[in-house]
């Protein structure tokens, strides 16, 4: 379960940035785990064990955290598109969240996919910084700040 300390870090890190007026696809690392058991005593060998499937935790905070990850990907793209010199901070903050929370492989992949989906959804729509892109950026920043506060309040303790 997410600790209060992790949630507070998440909320403070994202809320402070969202309130301020490579991102290409992150490579997913598939971790394969398997074990081969050899019984040397009688010269008997067993079949290789299948790797244990890592499943999403289904933690209640994963849904809003997934949405926040998507928003952060969108904001990262839009700020970069509109020439913000500090646009890379969004990808860096996403990496900090992943490092701090240390989710299992499945949850990590979900959060990374959400960030990338948020980025790609605007990348496929906008080629230039337009008024509509600015409006979307403002709305996403507001939603992200609200989500950060809600996650912190609901799962912080």
N, C-alpha and C positions, 0 to 999 in steps of 0.2 A: 504494500500500500504506500502511496505517496506520503512522505513525511511533511509536516507543517513547514519545515525549513525549506524543502524543495519547492513547495507551492509558493511560499513567500518570495523566494528568489525568482521564480518564474513570473509571478505577478509584478514584482517591482521592475524586473528587467524589461519586460514587454510594455507595461503600462507607461513607464517613463518615456520610452521611445515612441510609443504610439501617440502620445499626446503632443509630441513635437511635430510643428508643421513639416559568382559563376554558377551564377545562378542557374547555369545549364543543369541538366539532369545530374543529380548526385548519383555516383555509382553505388549500387546496392551490393553489399557484400553478403554472399550467402555463406553461412557457416555450416559446414557439414560436420557432424559429430558421429562418430561410429566407434565401435570397439570390436576388436577381434580377440576372442578368448581362445587361448591355446592351452589345452590340458596335456602337459608333457608327461604326466605320471604314467599313463598307460599308452602313450603315443596316440591318444585320441584327440582329434581336432573337432571343434564345433564350427557351425556356420557363423559367418560374421553377423553380429547383431545389427539390426536396423537402427539408424540414428533416431533418437527420441525426437519427435516432432515438437517444436516449440510453438505454442499457441498463444494468441493474444490473451492478455490477462482478463479482459472484459471489465477492467476497473471502471467505476462510474465516471471518473475524471477524464477518461480517454476520449470520449465524444467531444466535450468542449475543448480539450487540449488539441484534438485533431483539427477542429474548426479554427482554433487560434493559429495552428501551424499553417493552415491554408491561407489565412489572412496575412501572416507574416511573409509567405511566399509572394502573395499578390502585391503587398506593399513594397517588398524588395524589388520586384520588377518595375512597378510604377515609379518609384523614386529614381531608379536607375534610368528609366526611360526619360524622365523629366530633368535629368542632369544633376541630381543630388550627389554631391561628392561623398556623402556618408551612406550611400545606399547599401554598401557591402555589410554594414552593421547588422542588417536583418538576417543575413545568412550566418554571420558570426554568432548572433544571439540564439539562433536556432540550434547551432552546434553546442553552445553553452547549456541550453536547456537539455539537450540529449545527454551531454556529459554529466550534468548535475543530477538528472533523474535516473540515469543508468537503467533505462527500460530493458525488458528482455528483447530478444532479436525480433520477434513478431511485432511488438508494440513500437519498437524503433523504426521498423520498416513502414508501419502505418503512418507514423508522424512524418517521416521523410517523404513518403508518397504524397501526403497531404500538402506539405510545403511545396513540392515540385508541381503538384496539380494547380495550386494557387498561382504559382509563377507562370505556368504554361497557359492557363486559361486567359490571362491578359496578354501574354506574348502572342497568342494566335489572333487577338482582336486589335491590338494597338501597335502601330509602327512609329507613331509620333506622339509627343506629349500634347494632348488636346485638352480642351475644357472638360470634356466628358471624363478623360483620364484623371484630371485633377479632382473632379467631383467624386469619382470612385475612390480615389486615394483618401480623401477626407472621410468618406463614409466607412471605409475599411479601418482606418485608424480609430475612429470612434467605436466601431464594433469591437475591435481588438482590445481597446482600453476597457470597455465594459466587460468583455469576457475575462480579461485578466483579473479584474476586481471580483467578479463572480467566482472564478476558480479559487482565488485566494480566500474569499469568505466562506465558501462551501467546503473546500477540502484542505484548508490550511491548518486546521487543528484536529 
